Amino acid sequence: MPVPPIEPENTETPHVPVLLDPIMDRISPVSGVWLDGTFGAGGYARAIMDAGAERLIGVDRDPEALERAAVWAGEYGDRLQLVSGCFGDLDKIAGAGTLDGVVLDIGVSSMQIDQAERGFSFMKDGPLDMRMGQSGLSAAGIVNKAPEKLLADILFQFGEERASRKIAKAIVMDRKIKPFETTRQLAGMLERIMPRPKPGQPHAATRSFQALRIVVNDELGELARGLAAAEVALKEGGLLVVVTFHSLEDRMVKRFMQERSGAGPKGSRFTPIDEAIEPAFTKITRKAVVGEEAEILANPRARSAKLRISRRTASAADTLNPKDIGMPYLDITKGAWM
Ligand SMILES: C[S@@+](CC[C@H](N)C(=O)[O-])C[C@H]1O[C@@H](n2cnc3c(N)ncnc32)[C@H](O)[C@@H]1O
């Protein structure tokens, strides 16, 4: 008897926007032109348009995110403009001094995680890819080719992985026998060499997968460019709303908002020591806003989310040195291995 074809199982969970209520509480009433630099499933974008934004530019580097929106985007007519691109270029996309609000919800969407073939999840077997924009160097490209020292540095700097050297050594040994092609192959190796996590501790692969994803998509470089671009593109009074999901990103956003609001450490180049230099932002959230227990229970992605908001002042935009906001820097092109 012929074997019936196996239908691909639809295991995708819809993306539930995180911290949406605390955001809307703080930005309402909404008006003018907004840019959502991480459009994803459009959860924030719809809420902002429904709350009164006249127009919204939705940017995503993942072409699939924008394709999915085609089903409902028509409801908003000319008010919604979708742009395929990176939020690091948002000033070029929108123009200087044109925006009343910028929202960034950094990271990957549930759809991207749930699609095994995108290679973001160590829980699902798929190609070791992790490219949000679906072009450029993949995670497998790094794991199979990068020199051992660079691999260790990547895992340490971008995954805060203390066992970085041990993992890099094991990768280099294993890849001589068989190159890494799949997520489960790498996750299985990590499960084998790392101590079994205690209850409440993250999976053995969590930090390494985070580090690879950050490098593959230059996520921290994008964040630094996006923050500086928002300073250029926001009008006086415009709001910068940023949600992050891990400490490296939150540290950068926190320091950016501190430095640019004149609250940085004494002697910093952004501190308005000279009274004539006005800060570019004033902080709306004094501390990071985190999810309430009910939201975290309903949506585990909200567990590590942190929200920070600042308001643009009238002062001119300045250039940003990513090191000044604590961006870890690693020259991954060194050693000509790519
Ligand atoms: C966490 S999801 C955003 C979900 C969205 N807030 C919602 O409510 O549906 C992040 C999205 O941002 C996109 N993204 C991540 N980094 C980006 C970047 N640098 N430029 C543009 N899009 C980016 C990802 O492709 C993903 O679709």
The ligand as an ORCA input file, in Angstrom:
! r2SCAN-3c Opt
* xyz 0 1
  C       9.936     40.581     18.259
  S       9.453     40.719     16.588
  C       8.450     42.134     16.560
  C       7.002     41.856     16.833
  C       6.100     43.058     16.704
  N       6.373     44.082     17.677
  C       4.649     42.648     16.833
  O       3.959     43.138     17.721
  O       4.205     41.830     16.031
  C      10.900     41.328     15.849
  C      10.829     41.552     14.357
  O      11.838     42.491     14.048
  C      12.520     42.096     12.903
  N      13.866     42.655     13.025
  C      14.827     42.312     13.906
  N      15.906     43.079     13.739
  C      15.604     43.955     12.741
  C      16.303     45.028     12.124
  N      17.528     45.336     12.499
  N      15.675     45.724     11.176
  C      14.410     45.420     10.793
  N      13.712     44.399     11.313
  C      14.293     43.690     12.298
  C      12.480     40.596     12.897
  O      12.590     40.101     11.581
  C      11.095     40.334     13.510
  O      10.112     40.210     12.514
*
